[in-house]
Amino acid sequence: MWGVTIGSIIGLPVLLIARGWEAATHVGPAGWIAIFYLAFIVTVIGYIVWYWALSKGGVTRVAPAQFFLPVVGVGLAVIFLGERLTAVGVGAAIVILIGVRLTQRS
């Protein structure tokens, strides 16, 4: 959480210098909803859930789950955004799933 907070404190002035405050006024409602979602839902709630899971399941059981994130992200992009799934993407997903399975067995 500190990394996100410090990064935001450092990044905001840089953004304002590079783009000016006027650029923020051109962001529409959908943009602000996306910013809110990424800042609070994904980041804050994501960190809370992640550390809760680590405390309940232990690092060795829970940490490999982070490798599922690219597979889930691509799957959601295919379902909701109409992205095309390529053979390379399917192959990469299979390799990731096999790797996670192997780490869970040992």
Backbone torsions as a table, in degrees:
resi	resn	phi	psi	omega
1	MET	NA	-36.1	179.9
2	TRP	-65.6	-35.9	177.9
3	GLY	-61.3	-41.9	178.3
4	VAL	-67.4	-43.2	-178.8
5	THR	-64.8	-49.4	-179.4
6	ILE	-65.6	-40.8	177.0
7	GLY	-59.9	-39.3	178.6
8	SER	-67.6	-41.8	179.8
9	ILE	-63.3	-39.4	178.8
10	ILE	-76.3	-41.1	-174.8
11	GLY	-71.5	-34.4	-177.3
12	LEU	-60.9	-49.0	177.1
13	PRO	-61.9	-36.7	178.3
14	VAL	-63.9	-43.8	177.6
15	LEU	-61.0	-44.7	-179.3
16	LEU	-65.6	-36.7	177.6
17	ILE	-68.6	-42.8	-176.3
18	ALA	-72.3	-40.4	-173.9
19	ARG	-114.1	-18.9	-178.6
20	GLY	79.7	159.6	-179.1
21	TRP	-66.1	-26.0	-178.5
22	GLU	-61.4	-32.2	179.6
23	ALA	-62.4	-34.4	179.3
24	ALA	-67.5	-26.6	-179.6
25	THR	-74.5	-15.0	179.9
26	HIS	-90.8	-1.8	177.8
27	VAL	-79.6	127.0	-179.2
28	GLY	-83.9	180.0	179.9
29	PRO	-58.4	-39.7	178.9
30	ALA	-63.9	-37.0	177.8
31	GLY	-65.1	-43.1	179.1
32	TRP	-68.2	-35.2	175.7
33	ILE	-64.3	-41.5	178.2
34	ALA	-64.0	-42.4	178.7
35	ILE	-63.2	-45.6	178.5
36	PHE	-60.5	-45.7	-179.4
37	TYR	-60.4	-47.4	-179.1
38	LEU	-66.6	-38.2	-176.8
39	ALA	-74.1	-45.4	-171.5
40	PHE	-100.6	-46.0	-176.6
41	ILE	-73.6	-57.0	-176.0
42	VAL	-68.3	-47.9	-173.1
43	THR	-79.1	-61.0	-173.4
44	VAL	-67.9	-54.4	-178.6
45	ILE	-66.8	-36.2	176.5
46	GLY	-59.6	-45.1	177.3
47	TYR	-63.2	-42.3	-179.7
48	ILE	-61.4	-48.2	-179.3
49	VAL	-65.1	-40.9	-179.2
50	TRP	-61.3	-49.1	-178.5
51	TYR	-70.9	-30.4	173.7
52	TRP	-63.5	-45.8	179.4
53	ALA	-62.6	-40.4	177.6
54	LEU	-62.3	-39.9	-179.3
55	SER	-69.4	-31.9	-178.9
56	LYS	-84.8	-39.2	-172.3
57	GLY	-105.5	-15.3	-176.9
58	GLY	86.0	154.1	-175.1
59	VAL	-63.6	-43.8	-174.7
60	THR	-67.4	-27.0	178.7
61	ARG	-88.0	-33.5	-171.9
62	VAL	-94.6	-35.0	-174.9
63	ALA	-56.6	-40.8	178.6
64	PRO	-60.7	-19.5	179.2
65	ALA	-62.7	-25.2	179.5
66	GLN	-64.8	-22.0	178.0
67	PHE	-75.5	-13.2	174.3
68	PHE	-74.6	-19.9	-174.7
69	LEU	-56.6	-45.2	177.0
70	PRO	-62.7	-38.0	179.6
71	VAL	-64.8	-45.6	178.4
72	VAL	-64.0	-43.1	180.0
73	GLY	-60.6	-44.1	178.5
74	VAL	-66.9	-42.0	178.0
75	GLY	-59.7	-43.5	178.0
76	LEU	-66.6	-36.2	177.8
77	ALA	-65.1	-38.0	177.2
78	VAL	-65.6	-44.7	-176.1
79	ILE	-71.2	-50.4	-170.7
80	PHE	-94.9	-26.0	-175.6
81	LEU	-109.6	-2.7	178.8
82	GLY	71.3	23.5	178.1
83	GLU	-67.5	151.7	178.3
84	ARG	-89.2	136.5	177.0
85	LEU	-95.3	121.9	-177.9
86	THR	-96.7	168.1	177.2
87	ALA	-62.9	-36.9	178.0
88	VAL	-64.5	-40.6	177.8
89	GLY	-63.7	-42.3	177.4
90	VAL	-64.5	-43.7	178.4
91	GLY	-61.6	-43.1	178.8
92	ALA	-63.6	-41.4	178.5
93	ALA	-62.3	-41.0	179.6
94	ILE	-64.7	-43.1	179.0
95	VAL	-62.5	-42.3	179.0
96	ILE	-62.6	-47.5	-179.0
97	LEU	-62.8	-39.3	176.8
98	ILE	-64.6	-43.1	178.7
99	GLY	-61.7	-43.1	178.3
100	VAL	-64.6	-41.7	179.1
101	ARG	-62.0	-42.8	179.4
102	LEU	-64.0	-38.1	179.4
103	THR	-70.1	-29.1	179.6
104	GLN	-76.4	-26.3	-179.0
105	ARG	-78.1	-30.0	-174.9
106	SER	-86.8	NA	NA
